[in-house]
Structure formats: C-alpha cells, structure tokens
C-alpha cells in the first residue's frame, strides 16, 4: 500500500530526505541531518531537548548547546512542508509524527520481522548499506549511538538473509518430494504429443532453480553449516559470506539476484 507520509527518509546507505511530491529535502548541515535521523529512530519516540543537546553539542556549555539545538530544529522546521505536523513539540520533548513520516529503517525492520519469503526478498534491496553511511561527526555520544545502531541493523540483515535461504531450501526439498511421488510414466512424453505436453519435469532429479542460488551464496560454507541455517545459530562461514555481501566487500551476482527476487 502506498504510504500517505508527507516526508520520506532513507537512512540505510546514507542520508536522503524527500517530500511526498518528489522534491528533495535539503538540510544545510550534517548536524541537522543527524538530528532528523535520530528523531526517526525509532519513529514516534519523544526525546528530551536536554538529551538532544548533549548528543550533538556535548562539548559546549548547556546554554550554548540548547541554543544550537533550537537553531537546528528551526532549520528543519522551515524545510518541512506545510502544515509542519511531522515535527512535534511537547513541552521539553521533540518527536516525529509516525503518520506523517516514512522511514526505510522502519520498513526494513517490519520486513525482517514478517519473515515471509516475499517480505525477505525485499530486504537486500532496502538495505543499501550501513545506517547513515558517510555521515561523520566529531561528537562521541552520537558516534556511540550510531555504531550500536549500525551493528544492530547489520545483524538483522544477516538474519533476514539466513531466513530467506531457509525458505528456498525448504521449497527445493518440497519440489523434489513431489517429483518422487509422480508416476514414472508421467515424466516421459507420450508418443505423438507435440512439444512434449505430457512431460511434467525432465530435470531427472537435478535441484530446481530455487535451490541453486542459495548454494552459490554459501559456496564457501562447510556442508554442516548449510544445515545450520535457520536453527537459531548463524554459522561463522555463512556470517562471513553474508557480512561481505551486505557490507559491499564482495558482491556475488547470484546472491544479489537471490535477495532481490520476490
């Protein structure tokens, strides 16, 4: 279903903000980008102004830090479409309205939690890279938060890949079982049938296409590791393969096709 949000934030793989009409939302500084991203994770949560000021201006006096926070919030507010309901102020707290903002991180988390093959097939396309990749601030509290969030989302991406492989391996086993119960005569063409219409499957036991890509993705894994996928433990060799895939250090085309297939 198409989102009714007036503001769309893409935070995986960098920072990108877009209005519903399609126009890019340009924020003037890295700290305004960082502030808007922080307010969006998780979406709808209220954050005390004091905490926000310490997060991004922790090396300044309290009064100066609060003044910089007010200035940053004012800049964000001016860039938002009217009515500016996406940014909410409640006394000493600030939050983003979930009904007015759409965030790719929230969609990513929902897809992984869904765990259906269709949902997991969208995970890799949505996970474009590390959270706020390329955004560097010399603010220790913010960097500590960002590092922890990047690790958490990276682990979710690996879990999603593992579940998708498990679904496809199960589908492959089901197809092999179906071929075993089909009478042998039904696998052969009847005399005079044009184009072999009577043939149901001529692969003679070869694994169906849905099980080929997972094996290519796990080419470096030990045989025992493949059976460990989906057991609640992520094999070390599989984790290394998946980590390289999501971090961009290696880009196996079969793996990307697998993850983008719905």
Secondary structure as UniProt FT lines:
FT   STRAND          7..10
FT   STRAND          16..19
FT   TURN            20..21
FT   HELIX           30..39
FT   TURN            40..44
FT   STRAND          47..48
FT   HELIX           49..57
FT   TURN            58..59
FT   HELIX           62..79
FT   TURN            85..86
FT   STRAND          87..90
FT   TURN            91..92
FT   STRAND          93..96
FT   TURN            98..100
FT   STRAND          101..103
FT   HELIX           104..114
FT   HELIX           117..120
FT   TURN            121..122
FT   HELIX           123..126
FT   TURN            132..134
FT   HELIX           140..181
FT   HELIX           184..187
FT   TURN            191..192
FT   HELIX           194..196
FT   TURN            197..198
FT   TURN            204..205
FT   HELIX           209..211
FT   HELIX           212..217
FT   TURN            218..220
FT   HELIX           223..228
FT   TURN            229..232
FT   HELIX           236..247
FT   HELIX           253..260
//
